[in-house]
Amino acid sequence: MSDSTKQVNQTSRAGIQTQSSSKDNKATENQTPSGQNSTPEPLSNSIQNLISKAGDSNIGALLQKIQPIIDKATDIFYVVFPYVVSAAEKVHMYYNCLPLDIIYALVGLLLVFFGGVYTLLIAAVEAFYMTGYDQVKEGVLVLREEFSIVWDAFKKDNEIDDDNDGVADVKTLTVRELIMRKSLLFLETCRDPQKVMSILTTIITSFISVIAVLKVEFAKVIALGHMIGDAMKKPANYLLVPALANIVPAKFHKWISPLIEVLCKFVAISIAWFIQRVISSVQSAIRGGLIFSRRFFNFLKTKGIFSSYDEDDYWDEVLGWTVATIGIYCQLSYGFGLPFPLNILLFPVSCFESYLSWAVSN
């Protein structure tokens, strides 16, 4: 073999070795020291790692970070709670002192002035009273006893200091350990787990039954809303698509039609619920007005103030329809909202009404 041929073969072998070594270097760079691939960690694994780190953190350090928020919430609680308890006790005292006729008369006034504002809530209360009120009432009393026992055990457990270091043991635990400790304490303290689970099942079943009754009762509202939405879809697209196409960038044009469809459904459902609230306000006002007037005159008759009253007279009709007219006017004038300060006082009730509306509509 000539010298030139040997030189060519050596050059080829060197090139092959260089390529293989460069590939090995790239493979080594793409691996972690443990030999694993360095691709980004999946989101699920990152979330699990975050939860794991939170579970291993010290509960005392966690409480120290959120201590200002806890202090502020505690101050507000200690200021507001005595007034809430006092108000609840006074309401309960007056409720027990009131005659049955006056209680029914007050219920009638609630129907007169809030029948259209809390349409779903009133229907839910009536459905719940007819379906599972008695069972849930007994169950809640049992759960209250069990909760008081478990709560006392939790408070005693929070004060235990077995290692005598001056710090309660629960403050030195991790979040995971604290959850495990409290869970085991609950399992040990609960006296009758079978009854507790049966009561919880009864409560959940009653809630589902109420939602089912509301869905059936207000199915026509949902159907009306979908019908109005389908009717609005075509003219809305005809009017809004050209206008929005000039405003929205071209890469987002695919979102115009779906957003218009959602907007039509939202407007249609709102219109349907407004119509239903008008109907409910009139119906509840008439019903509540007559309940109020008849119970009120019955109370006056028992007190000897209006002893000549009889249900066949027209006095209760005149007063009942007058009160009903005032209630309908007030609800319509406020757009089925609440004036100040009732909108603040009844804000939790309004939130529950909104939740029922969402649950029934979906």
Secondary structure, DSSP 8 states (H G I E B T S, - for coil): --HHHHHHHHHHHHHHHHHHHHHHHHHHHTB-TTS-B-----HHHHHHHHHHHHHHSBHHHHHHHTHHHHHHHHHHHHHHHHHHHHHHHHHHHHHHHS-HHHHHHHHHHHHHHHTTTTHHHHHHHHHHHHHTHHHHHHHHHHHHHHHHHHHHHHHHHHT--TT-SSS-GGGGSBHHHHHHHHHHHHHHH-S-HHHHHHHHHHHHHHHHHHHHHHHHHTHHHHHHHHHHHHHHHHHHHHHHHHHHHHHS-GGGGGGHHHHHHHHHHHHHHHHHHHHHHHHHHHHHHHHHHHHHHHHHHHHHHHTTSSTT--TTSSHHHHHHHHHHHHHHHHHHHTTT---TTHHHHTHHHHHHHHHHHHHHH-
